[in-house]
Each structure stands twice: as C-alpha cells, then as structure tokens.
C-alpha cells in the first residue's frame, strides 16, 4: 500500500477526466440517455449498499466495492458484464482488500438471493441467477480491468480529522451521510478524497447553520473543485425529487445494454459445487 494518497495508484491512475468518462460511455449512451445511465448506477449503488449491510460489512468496505464497480464501467460498457453479477463480485474483492475477512461463497450467494427477493423484487422478480463459480470468474475480469489497482482512499478518514480540527463534532453525522450519497455520482472517480470530505463538511455547515467560514478560509484548497463537487451532489438531490426507482427501474433495466447471453435459470446445486470449472464467458453474463 502506498505511503500516502499522492503516491498511490488511486491518485496516479484512477483520478479520471470527465471528458474521458463521457467518451468511454458513448456506446451505452447510444442505448440509454445520460440521465437513465445515472439512474441505473444509483440503483446498483443502492444494491451494493444493501447487500453490504446485510453482510454486516463496514461502510469502508461498501464504499470500496462501489468504487470498484464504478471503475470497471468507467472503462467498459454495461454490456461487458451484467451489473447484477459485478456488484457482489466487487463486495467480495473489497472485503479481502480492506481486510474485513473472507466472506464464504455460500453466505454471499445466499445473501444475494435473499436481498434480491426481499428488497429488490420490484426490479428483479426472478431469483438471483448467479452462483459462486460465476462470481469467482468475474473477479478475474475485475482485477484485470482495474490493472490490480486495489487500494482506494476514502473520504471518511480525512472527514473525521477535519471535523475534529474545526471543533464541531456535530457536523460529522450529516457530513458522513453526504459522503455516502456522493457514491451515487461520479465524484469518487474525479476528485481526491480530501476534497470530497471538505465539500461534504461545507454542505453540512450550511444545512446545520454552522459558521465555518474562517476555518475554510485558512485551509489551502482549490475552492473551485469543492464547488464542483457540491454542484454534483446537489444535482443528485435534484434528481431524487423526480426519480421514482420502484416505478422506473424495470423499464431502465430492460433498455440497459446487456451481455449477449445470460443464465436463463439458476444453475443446479450440483453445478454450484463445481467451482470455477465448467464455467464459460457466455454462461456468466460476460461479453468479451
């Protein structure tokens, strides 16, 4: 692990330019609008969050999984791998990297089945179609596409330090929630984590009517970047006002670019015991 953020692969390879993101997404934008694309990623970010909570993962692990998910599709079309398969794969990999502990294959699949059935049946009326062998093979694709750049610096640690420094501990709760909300945007792909933390804290100061002007004036930071982050988070909140996920998501998923072939029914329990052997790209919702 790099000694600090500025020497890390996160900083040197995974702070992307907005124009690069738009260019890479043109294949998907030919099928869905930019707004629909954002709605799909809000949905899958929510899915990762709920799945992580049911697995009792720390927020750091859930956030890292969400960043992995976004990194993959920053370089690939949605039709490359089914997001419903990539989401638990990101959870599995993040739990290893963040040293949370190994999640057993059976527990991960069982939790996916339970979450899809109980929390997301409005989007997926059928059973969760993937098994452990699909996720294990998908993990290789994920690692390859991220060039094994697995260290993700999150805004939570600098946020705690900033709140302590400004001396207003009651800012932490709302600031933390705003950082979590930022995972539903592209912000984690575009800005350093300390800037995200500062933007969240500044927004919390406004909402809670706390005076932090002097503290913010004394820190050496690119205020234009902080304002850009703030605008993107506010745009997310504006979208929430009109986006009814339960009503819209089935239509969005139907339009979403997909791999050429996906499992039509859950593999047998005997297949799931075979591990990675016998799995092929077509059966796991992967499009080369």
C-alpha positions in Angstrom: 0.0 0.0 0.0 1.3 3.4 -0.9 2.5 5.6 2.0 0.2 8.4 1.1 -2.6 9.2 -1.4 -0.3 11.2 -3.8 1.9 8.2 -4.4 -0.9 5.8 -4.8 -2.4 4.2 -7.9 -5.7 5.8 -6.8 -4.1 9.2 -7.4 -1.9 8.5 -10.3 -4.2 6.1 -12.3 -7.7 6.5 -11.1 -8.5 10.2 -11.0 -10.1 10.5 -14.3 -11.0 13.4 -16.6 -14.8 14.0 -17.1 -14.3 14.1 -20.9 -12.7 10.6 -20.7 -15.7 9.2 -18.8 -18.1 10.7 -21.4 -16.1 9.3 -24.3 -16.0 5.8 -22.8 -19.7 5.8 -22.2 -20.7 6.7 -25.8 -21.6 3.0 -26.5 -24.0 2.9 -23.7 -25.4 6.5 -24.4 -26.4 5.2 -27.8 -28.9 2.9 -26.0 -29.8 4.9 -22.8 -29.8 8.6 -22.1 -27.2 10.1 -19.7 -29.9 10.6 -17.1 -31.1 7.0 -17.4 -27.5 5.9 -17.1 -27.1 7.8 -13.9 -30.4 6.3 -12.5 -29.1 2.8 -13.3 -25.9 3.5 -11.3 -27.9 4.9 -8.4 -29.8 1.7 -8.4 -26.8 -0.6 -8.4 -25.0 1.6 -5.8 -28.1 1.1 -3.6 -27.9 -2.6 -4.3 -24.3 -2.8 -3.2 -25.1 -0.7 -0.1 -28.0 -3.0 1.0 -26.0 -6.2 0.2 -23.1 -4.9 2.2 -25.3 -4.0 5.2 -26.9 -7.5 5.1 -23.4 -9.0 5.2 -22.7 -6.7 8.1 -19.7 -5.0 6.3 -18.2 -1.8 7.5 -19.0 1.3 5.4 -15.4 1.5 4.2 -15.8 -1.9 2.6 -19.1 -1.0 1.0 -17.6 2.3 -0.3 -14.6 0.5 -1.8 -16.8 -2.0 -3.5 -18.9 0.8 -5.0 -15.7 2.5 -6.3 -14.6 -0.8 -7.9 -17.9 -1.1 -9.6 -17.6 2.4 -11.0 -14.0 1.9 -12.1 -14.9 -1.1 -14.1 -17.7 0.6 -16.0 -15.5 3.7 -16.4 -13.5 1.6 -18.9 -16.2 -0.8 -20.1 -19.7 -0.8 -21.4 -22.6 -2.2 -19.4 -22.9 -5.0 -21.9 -19.5 -6.4 -20.9 -20.6 -7.9 -17.6 -24.1 -7.9 -16.1 -24.0 -5.3 -13.2 -26.0 -7.7 -11.1 -23.1 -10.1 -11.3 -20.4 -7.5 -10.9 -21.9 -5.9 -7.8 -21.4 -8.9 -5.4 -18.1 -9.6 -7.1 -17.0 -6.1 -6.0 -18.2 -6.8 -2.5 -16.2 -10.0 -2.3 -13.0 -8.3 -3.6 -13.4 -5.3 -1.4 -13.8 -7.4 1.7 -10.5 -9.0 1.0 -8.6 -5.8 0.2 -10.0 -3.9 3.2 -9.0 -7.0 5.4 -12.6 -7.4 6.7 -12.3 -11.1 6.4 -13.3 -13.7 3.9 -16.9 -13.9 3.0 -17.8 -17.6 2.3 -19.2 -18.3 -1.2 -22.4 -19.8 0.2 -23.0 -16.9 2.5 -22.5 -14.4 -0.3 -24.8 -16.2 -2.7 -27.5 -16.8 -0.1 -27.4 -13.2 0.9 -27.7 -12.1 -2.7 -30.7 -14.4 -3.2 -32.3 -13.0 0.0 -31.7 -9.3 -0.8 -33.0 -9.7 -4.4 -36.1 -11.4 -3.2 -36.9 -9.2 -0.2 -35.5 -5.8 -1.1 -35.3 -5.6 -4.9 -38.1 -7.8 -6.2 -39.6 -4.7 -7.8 -36.6 -4.8 -10.1 -35.9 -8.5 -10.4 -39.0 -10.7 -10.0 -36.9 -13.8 -10.8 -34.4 -15.5 -8.5 -30.8 -14.2 -8.4 -29.4 -16.2 -11.3 -25.6 -16.4 -10.4 -23.6 -18.9 -8.3 -20.2 -18.9 -6.7 -18.4 -20.0 -9.9 -19.7 -17.0 -11.8 -18.5 -14.6 -9.1 -15.1 -16.2 -8.8 -14.5 -15.9 -12.6 -15.9 -12.4 -12.7 -13.4 -11.5 -10.1 -10.6 -12.2 -12.5 -12.1 -9.9 -15.1 -12.5 -7.2 -12.5 -8.9 -7.5 -11.3 -7.6 -7.4 -14.9 -9.6 -4.4 -15.8 -8.5 -2.4 -12.8 -4.9 -3.4 -13.5 -4.8 -4.8 -9.9 -5.0 -1.2 -8.6 -6.9 -2.2 -5.5 -6.1 0.5 -2.9 -8.9 3.0 -2.6 -8.6 6.1 -0.4 -12.0 7.1 1.0 -13.1 10.5 2.4 -14.1 9.1 5.8 -10.7 9.4 7.5 -9.9 13.0 6.4 -13.5 13.9 7.2 -13.1 12.8 10.8 -9.8 14.7 11.0 -11.4 17.9 9.5 -14.4 17.8 11.9 -12.0 17.4 14.9 -9.9 20.3 13.6 -12.9 22.7 13.1 -14.1 21.7 16.6 -17.7 21.0 15.7 -18.3 17.3 16.2 -22.0 17.5 15.4 -21.1 18.1 11.8 -19.8 14.5 11.4 -23.1 12.7 11.1 -24.6 14.7 8.3 -21.2 15.1 6.5 -20.8 11.3 6.6 -24.2 10.8 5.0 -23.4 13.3 2.3 -20.1 11.4 1.6 -22.2 8.2 1.3 -24.6 10.0 -1.1 -21.6 11.0 -3.2 -21.1 7.3 -4.1 -24.2 7.6 -6.3 -22.3 10.1 -8.5 -19.0 10.0 -10.5 -17.3 12.1 -7.8 -15.1 9.3 -6.5 -13.6 8.8 -10.0 -12.9 12.5 -10.4 -11.7 14.1 -7.2 -9.3 13.3 -4.3 -11.0 12.0 -1.2 -10.0 15.0 1.0 -11.8 17.4 -1.4 -14.9 15.2 -1.2 -14.7 15.3 2.6 -14.4 19.1 2.6 -17.3 19.6 0.2 -19.5 17.3 2.4 -18.5 19.2 5.5 -19.1 22.6 3.9 -22.6 21.4 2.9 -23.3 20.2 6.4 -22.2 23.6 7.8 -24.8 25.3 5.5 -27.6 22.8 6.4 -26.9 22.9 10.1 -26.2 26.7 10.1 -22.7 26.3 11.5 -20.2 29.1 11.0 -17.1 27.5 9.4 -16.1 30.4 7.1 -12.9 31.3 9.0 -11.7 27.7 9.1 -12.4 27.1 5.4 -10.7 30.4 4.5 -7.5 29.3 6.3 -7.0 26.0 4.5 -5.1 25.8 1.3 -7.6 24.1 -1.0 -8.9 24.6 -4.6 -12.3 26.1 -3.8 -13.4 25.7 -7.4 -13.1 21.9 -7.1 -15.0 22.0 -3.8 -17.8 23.9 -5.6 -17.8 21.4 -8.5 -18.3 18.5 -6.1 -21.0 20.4 -4.3 -22.9 21.1 -7.5 -22.7 17.4 -8.5 -24.1 16.3 -5.1 -26.9 18.9 -5.3 -27.7 17.7 -8.8 -28.1 14.2 -7.4 -30.6 15.5 -4.8 -32.5 17.3 -7.5 -32.7 14.1 -9.5 -34.0 12.3 -6.4 -37.0 14.7 -6.4 -38.4 13.2 -9.6 -36.9 9.7 -9.7 -39.2 7.0 -8.5 -36.9 4.0 -8.6 -39.6 1.4 -7.9 -41.7 2.6 -10.8 -38.9 3.3 -13.3 -36.2 0.7 -12.8 -37.7 -2.3 -14.6 -38.0 -0.2 -17.8 -34.5 1.1 -17.3 -33.1 -2.4 -16.8 -35.0 -3.6 -19.9 -33.3 -0.9 -22.0 -29.9 -1.4 -20.4 -27.1 -2.8 -22.7 -26.6 -6.5 -21.8 -24.2 -9.3 -22.5 -25.2 -11.5 -25.4 -26.1 -14.4 -23.2 -27.0 -14.7 -19.5 -28.2 -17.6 -17.3 -31.8 -18.2 -18.2 -32.3 -20.1 -14.9 -30.2 -20.7 -11.8 -27.6 -23.4 -12.2 -28.3 -26.6 -10.2 -26.8 -27.0 -6.8 -24.5 -29.7 -8.2 -23.1 -27.1 -10.7 -22.5 -24.6 -7.9 -20.3 -27.1 -6.1 -18.1 -27.5 -9.2 -16.4 -24.1 -8.5 -14.9 -22.4 -11.5 -14.6 -25.5 -13.6 -17.0 -25.7 -16.5 -17.9 -22.0 -16.4 -17.7 -20.1 -19.6 -18.0 -16.5 -20.6 -21.4 -16.8 -22.1 -23.0 -18.6 -19.1 -21.8 -15.9 -16.6 -23.2 -12.9 -18.3 -19.8 -11.8 -19.7 -19.3 -10.4 -23.2 -15.8 -10.3 -24.5 
